Amino acid sequence: METRLKKGICIAVGNQKGGVGKTTTAVHLAAALSMRGHTCLLMDLDPSAGATKHLGVHQNSYAGALELLTTEEPLEVLVVNEGLPERLHLLPARPQLAELDSMLSKFVDRTRVLDRALAAARHLYDFIIIDTPPSAGAVTTVAAYSAAEWFLLAAFPHPLALAGLSEACRDIADVRARRNPELEVLGVVFTNVDGRTRKLRAQLDDLVQALMPGRRFRTAVSQAVVIPTMSGLGKTVFEHELSDRLLVARQFKRLADEVEHRTLHRDRFLGGTLGEPPGWNTPALLAMADDLLEAHGQHA
């Protein structure tokens, strides 16, 4: 019987469509898990370096993911933790990652370029969160799919999400069949939700249930102007002076609850017998979970 969290859990966060809150989700999930006492590594493998910039790290100030994948530099000397939340480390990215394919030896198996880094990371961290590029064909995306045991899909409650979710399902099925049979969908989280999208959100929930039964997260993330505001400052919403009052901060913490619960009880979750996290069945918590469906955004 599972009783404790296995060390070195690797979760790739992504979507085949860009601009769906993927990076925001990766950053805040890693930060929320670190606040729960877990050591976390956020690997930015996107040439846009969104996660790197979100955490206030200048994209050209440090060596990082590019050196890790093209040299023998050890992971430990490439991660950044100065100025970051406690227990959260970052492997930074920069735009040159877009040239990775041409920089690798023609004899290198592109699907395995993350193996060395993840082998080291699994000994050092409780969670490894990978922010992947939106392109399914990017070297780092393929490598993340091939090495991770979990994939978390971030999506906007928008009609275009239908195509992105369906495409992601096909790609994950292909990876499972050809490269990584251990890869499982951890869940689908809807971001940028407000009251006007309630009906569409319900329709998309039905789609997720049809495509991936049992994989919808109960938590969704509200539209909130505080997110880009804090990102512009190189901070997470948890570092806002009024973070305890922010609905979106509570939602990211609840998402971390669900992620921790599902990864701790992997077999029961995959078998469809896992209930809600402990304490979630109280009326107050259930009401708070549904508040986001009425929320029209935070204006802190």
N, C-alpha and C positions, 0 to 999 in steps of 0.2 A: 504494500500500500504506500502511495506517494505521501511523504510527510514533510519534505523540504525542497527548496528550489535547487535545481541542478546548476552548477556554476557554468558560465560561458554560454548562455542562451543567445543565439544569434537571430535577430529579427530584421528582415529587409522591409523597408517602408517605401511604397511607390504606387505608381499608376502609369498606364501607357499614355495618358494625357497629362500635359503640363498644367500648372496653375490651379491645382485642386487642393491646396493646403498640405501637400505631401511633406515639404520641408518643415513647415510650422509644426506638424504633427510629430515628426521625427525628433525635433529639438525639444519639444515640451514633454513628450513621452520619456525621453532620456532624462530630462531634468526632474520630472515627477518621480521616476523610479529611483533616482539618486536621493531624493528627499525622503524616500521610504527606507533608506539605509543601504541600498544596493550600490555597488561600484559599477559605473556605466561608462562605456566607450561609445561615443558617437562618431561613426566613420562617414565623412563627407566624401562621397564618390561621384558627385555631380560637378561637371566643369563649371557650372554657374556659381558654385561655391556658396549657395544660399545658406546652408547651415553654418558655415564658417563665418559669414558676414552677420548672420542672426545673433551669434554669440559674441560679436564685437571683435573678432580676430581678423586682422587685415589679411586678405587672401594671398598677398605676396610677401608676408613677413616671415613665414616659416616654411621649411620643408614639410612634406606631409604625405598625402596619398600617392602622389606621383612618384616620389622617391621610394616609397614602400613597395610599389609594384614594378619598378624598373631597376632597383639596385638591391644590394644585400643589407641595407641599413635596417637595424632591428626596430621593431615597433616602439619599444620603450623610449627611444631617443627622438621619435617623431611626433609623439602625442603632445598636446598642449593642455595644461591645466591652470596656468596662471590667470587669475581674474575670473575663472569660471566657478559655477556653483560647486559646493563640496561634493566630492566623490564622482564628479562628472569630468571626463577627459574627452578631448576632441582630436581626431585625426583630420587636419585641415585639408582643404582642396584649393586648387587654383585653375584658371582657364586652360592651362596647358594640358590638363587631363584629357581634353578633347583630341589631343594628338597621340594618345596612349597607344593606339593600335599600330601606328607607324614606328613607335619607339620600341616596341617589343620585338624580340627575335622571331623570325619566321618559323622557328621550331618550337616556340612556346605554345602550349595548350591554353588558349584564351579563357576557357571555362575554369581553369585551375589557378589563375594568377593570385587569387585571394587566399589560397590554402595556407601558405606560410604565415601570413599575418593573422589569420583566424586561429591557427593552432596556438600561436603565442597569446592572442587575446583571450582565448577561452581559459587559460590558466590565471589570468590577471583580473578579469572582470566577471561580474555576475551577469550582466547584460551587454551585448554588443548590438547597437542600433545602427543600421546602414541606411543612409539617405541615398537613394539610387537616382540616376538620370531618368527622365520620362521616356527616353527612347529604349525600347525593348532590345534593340540590336546593339546598343553601346557595350563595349567590352566590359565595363564595370558592372552594368546591369546583368549581363549574362553570367559573370563571375559570381555576383551576389546571389542570383537565383540558384546557381549550381552548388553554393556552399552553405547557405542558410538553412535552418530547419523550419523557420516560420516566415510567412509573408503577410504583411499588414497592408491592406488597401485603403488609401484615403481618397475620398470622392466628394465633389460638390453635389448637393441635391438639385440637379439640373438635367434636362432631357439628354444632353450630350454624355452624361454619366453612364447611360445605358450602353453606349458603344464602348466606352473605356472599360467598364466592368466585364462585359462579354469578352473583349479582347484579352484582358488580363487573365480571365479564366482559361481561355484557350492556351495562352502562353505557359501558364503554370502547369496545366495538364501535359503540355509538350515537354516541359522540363522534367516533370515527374517520370514520364515515360522514357526519356532519353538520357537524362543526366543525374537527377537527384530525387530518388524515390522518397526521401525523407522530408521533402519540402511540403509543408501544409499551410493552408490559409488560416491565419490566426483570427482574422475578422475583417469586416468592412466598417470603417468609421466615416460618417458624414460630417463634413466641416462647413463653415460659413452658413449655418442654418439660421433662419429667422421665421417669424410667424407666417409670412407670405408663402413659405415653401412647405407648410405642414402637409397639405394634400399630396404634393409631389413626393415628399419624403415618405409618406405611407406607401405610395406606389413603388418607390424604389426599394423600400423594405421588403415588399412582396417579391420584387425581382431578385434581391439578394437571397431570400429564402428559397426561391426556385432554383437559382444557379448554385448556391452554396448553402444548403440547409444547416441552420444552427450557427452560421458564421457572422451574423450581424451583431455588432456591439450595441448594447442597450444605450450606452453613452453616445451622444453626438456633441459637436462643438459649435457653439453659437457664433454668429457674425459679431465681430467685436473690433472697434477701431483701436482699442488698446493694444492689440497684437502688432500691427505695423508700427505703432508709436514706440513700443518697447523694442521692437526689432531694429528700428532706426537708431536706438540708443545702445544696441548691442547687448540687450538684456532679454530675459524671458518674462512672461507675465507674473511669474512668482516673485520677481524682484520689484514689482510695483509696490509703492508704499501702502496701497489699499488692496493688496492681493487677496486678503481674506474675504473681502466683500465682492470680489469679481466672480460672476457666474462662470466665465470662461476658464478661470483658474481652477475652480472646483470641478469643472467638467474634465479638464486634463488630468486632475488627480483621480477622478473616478475611472477614466480610461486606463490609467496605470493600475488601478485596483483590478479591473477586468483582465488586463494583460497578465499581471502577476498570478491571478487565480487560474487562468487557462493554462499558463505555462507550468505552474506548479502541479496541476492535475491533468497533464497532457493526455493520458490514456482515457480518462473519464470524459474529457472534453471531446476528443475525437470519436469516442463511442456514443456521444449524445446523451450522457447521463449526468453531466455536471450542471449543477444549479447556479444561482447567483452567488457572488462573493459573500462571505459571512457578514451578517448585519444588514444586508441590502433589502430584506423583505419587510422592514419596518415602514409604516405608512409615510413617515416624514421623508425618508430617503427615496421612496418610490415617487413621491410627489415632486421632489427636487429633480429627479431624473426626467420627469415630464415637463418641467418648467421651460426647458430649452425649446420645446415645440412652440411656445408662446412668445419666446424672447425675440425682440427686434434689435438686439445688439447691445453692446456695452459702450458707454460714451465717457469712460473715465479718462 
